[in-house]
Amino acid sequence: MKRQSTNNGSNSVLIPFDIISAASQGDADAIKKILTHYRGYILTLSTRRLYDASGMPSQCIDHELRNRLEAKLMSKILTFNIA
């Protein structure tokens, strides 16, 4: 995957067009690559802070939210129109 420099100086990896095109046509391997690409972002969004009985915070992954985010991404991939 190709790296592109962003305004803040960090490098981000772009998903190749052929993978996006294949995923929008329903290719399971291409969809898996896109989900893998966004895994870190989805896990960050799914992280919740919980407090135990003594008030100590701990972080955990909300698996239901993670599954919902992945399902929403997959549905948007499949409805993505490449002109």
N, C-alpha and C positions, 0 to 999 in steps of 0.2 A: 504494500500500500504506500502511496505517495505522501510525503510529509509536506506540510505547508506552514510557513511562518505566520503567526498571528500578531496582532498589534502589541500584545503584552510581552512579546519576545519568546514565548514558549512555542514548541512545535506540536502540531496536531496531525494525526494521521487521517487522510481522506479515504473513504471507501471508493474503490474503482467503479466506474460507470457500468462496466459489464456485470459486476456483482449486483448492483442496484437493479439493473434491467432484468437479470435472471430472477432475482427475488420478487420483483413485481409481477413476474409471470408464474410464480408459484414454486420455483426451484427450492427444495428443502435445504440443500447445502448452502445456498446463497443466503437464505433467511437466517440460518444458523450463524453464518459469518457476521451478519449485521447484528444479531443479538449478542454475539461475543464481543463485537466492537463496542457496543453500548452497555455491556455488563457492569463496568465500574460506575458509570453514571446512574444506572438503575439501582444498584446497591446503595449508592450514596443517598438517592432519593428515598429509599426504603428503610433507611436507618432511623430507629426511634430510640429516644432516651427514656428509660424506665427507672423507677426508684423502688428500692426494696423497703422492707418494714422499718429499717433504721434511718431511711432517708438518703442512702448512698445511691448515687446515679450509676447506671450501667447502660451500655448501648447494645441493641440487638436489631436484627433484621426482621422487619415485618414481612413474612413470606407471602401473606395474602396480597399485600400491596405490591410486592415484587412481581407476583404472578399476574396481577391486573395490569401493571405497566408493560410487562412483556407481551401480554395478549393485545393490548392497545397498539403497541408498536407493530406487531405482526399484522393486525387488521389494517393499519395505515400503509404498511408495505404492500399488501396485496391489492389495495385500492389506489395505489400511486399510479398516476397516468404519466407515462413518458411520451412526450410529443415528438 
